[in-house]
Amino acid sequence: MKSYSFDYLQHVITPTRCSVDHNILMILDNHKLHISIQCIDTAKENGVVLLTLPPHTSHRLQPLDVSWYGSFKRTYAVAMDNWMRSNTGKTLTIYEIPVLVKEAQLSAMVPRNVISGFSNTGIYPFNSDCFTESDYAPATVTDRELPEDHQVDGVS
């Protein structure tokens, strides 16, 4: 059974002209829909190295999450604010959104941001020390004091 991921993989293989001798790296989150035997076999046969990220870590390890999406969100919000100021009283429709997205995308997707995403995640240049010990610490939410009216095992 063909999957969306397989179709996407085929879409990447053709224009990149990757091969066993000319590898490319594809970074994926570890969602079960992204990995299938068919995808793995096709990737291997065509020189696509699959790197899957551990669950719940893409916000720190995926280059575009680290460097591009945040910048895009900020520049899109600015473009939206500017549109609303310039069009007081008008309702934003779906016809204006592509123009705003294009403006934000051109501002955010610059080589500097893409390169910093790979650098800040330690992928390229490789840096196994790009995270500190505190990056591996558990969330501090679990370290909160219990409310005074909360009882544990019958003890207040």
Legacy VTK file of the C-alpha trace (Angstrom):
# vtk DataFile Version 3.0
C-alpha trace
ASCII
DATASET POLYDATA
POINTS 156 float
0.000 0.000 0.000
1.429 3.359 -1.088
1.591 6.092 1.538
1.773 9.862 1.512
5.361 9.569 2.757
6.274 7.308 -0.142
4.810 9.817 -2.607
6.772 12.619 -0.937
9.962 10.571 -1.034
9.498 9.999 -4.768
8.940 13.759 -5.162
12.313 14.413 -3.461
14.312 11.713 -5.272
13.589 12.877 -8.821
14.684 16.546 -8.700
17.677 15.949 -6.394
19.026 13.166 -8.629
20.335 11.453 -5.526
21.910 8.028 -5.823
23.864 5.529 -3.772
27.008 7.446 -4.812
25.426 10.890 -4.271
23.553 10.712 -0.940
21.137 13.234 0.460
19.926 13.535 4.054
16.205 13.569 4.866
15.323 14.527 8.433
11.973 13.247 9.700
10.179 13.282 12.986
9.619 9.792 14.322
5.903 9.579 13.560
4.885 6.079 12.517
3.239 7.409 9.328
6.614 8.626 8.052
8.410 5.329 8.266
7.453 2.204 6.359
9.427 -0.688 4.908
8.588 0.598 1.418
9.988 4.066 2.267
13.114 2.648 3.897
13.838 0.333 0.955
13.212 3.084 -1.612
15.401 5.518 0.329
18.239 2.998 0.570
18.053 2.131 -3.146
18.202 5.830 -4.086
20.843 7.142 -1.697
18.492 8.897 0.702
19.818 8.745 4.258
16.869 8.886 6.650
17.477 10.536 10.005
14.555 10.224 12.383
14.385 12.407 15.452
13.364 11.080 18.856
9.734 11.825 19.820
8.975 15.291 21.206
12.368 16.742 20.247
11.770 18.383 16.874
11.497 21.818 18.510
15.195 21.442 19.434
16.594 19.138 16.757
14.826 19.877 13.480
16.672 22.660 11.641
13.580 24.393 10.259
11.777 24.264 13.607
14.793 25.858 15.253
15.591 28.566 12.728
12.886 29.134 10.164
9.383 28.544 11.539
9.790 31.006 14.402
11.129 33.659 12.056
8.310 32.946 9.602
5.659 33.241 12.332
7.085 36.568 13.489
7.336 38.048 10.002
3.860 36.757 9.109
2.448 38.426 12.237
4.126 41.695 11.226
2.751 41.402 7.669
-0.722 40.712 9.103
-0.499 43.695 11.476
0.627 45.943 8.622
-2.274 44.768 6.451
-4.787 45.425 9.220
-3.394 48.932 9.836
-3.504 49.704 6.108
-7.014 48.288 5.677
-8.895 49.573 8.706
-12.431 48.231 8.844
-11.881 45.609 6.105
-12.166 41.891 6.692
-9.163 39.780 5.768
-10.171 37.108 3.249
-8.403 34.059 1.879
-7.399 36.118 -1.157
-5.003 38.292 0.866
-3.306 35.432 2.716
-1.013 34.265 -0.150
0.404 37.785 -0.478
1.058 37.956 3.275
2.607 34.474 3.331
4.847 35.348 0.375
6.039 38.507 2.119
6.784 36.597 5.334
8.417 33.709 3.529
10.764 35.952 1.554
11.821 37.667 4.780
12.247 34.489 6.824
13.620 31.903 4.409
17.015 33.403 3.857
20.197 31.329 3.665
21.422 32.717 7.014
18.360 31.257 8.814
18.598 27.871 7.112
22.328 27.560 7.804
21.876 28.564 11.457
19.224 25.844 11.852
21.725 23.137 10.935
24.408 24.734 13.094
22.193 25.292 16.171
20.974 21.683 16.115
24.539 20.345 15.856
23.859 18.601 12.541
26.310 20.591 10.405
28.958 21.223 11.317
28.532 18.265 13.641
28.558 19.339 17.275
27.639 16.812 19.922
28.049 19.502 22.605
25.461 21.967 21.281
23.133 21.170 24.197
23.851 21.765 27.863
23.004 19.475 30.770
19.981 21.653 31.572
18.547 20.878 28.103
18.146 17.271 29.267
16.623 18.146 32.629
12.976 17.274 33.303
10.383 20.008 33.053
10.336 22.243 36.099
6.536 22.125 36.191
6.864 18.842 38.094
9.013 20.537 40.739
6.287 22.866 42.011
5.263 22.886 45.636
1.957 21.201 46.395
-0.892 23.617 47.148
-1.588 23.958 50.868
-5.073 22.446 50.580
-3.785 19.369 48.675
-3.615 16.114 50.602
-1.299 13.202 49.810
-2.016 9.853 51.478
-4.298 11.495 54.032
-1.604 13.962 55.127
-2.107 17.680 54.571
LINES 1 157
156 0 1 2 3 4 5 6 7 8 9 10 11 12 13 14 15 16 17 18 19 20 21 22 23 24 25 26 27 28 29 30 31 32 33 34 35 36 37 38 39 40 41 42 43 44 45 46 47 48 49 50 51 52 53 54 55 56 57 58 59 60 61 62 63 64 65 66 67 68 69 70 71 72 73 74 75 76 77 78 79 80 81 82 83 84 85 86 87 88 89 90 91 92 93 94 95 96 97 98 99 100 101 102 103 104 105 106 107 108 109 110 111 112 113 114 115 116 117 118 119 120 121 122 123 124 125 126 127 128 129 130 131 132 133 134 135 136 137 138 139 140 141 142 143 144 145 146 147 148 149 150 151 152 153 154 155
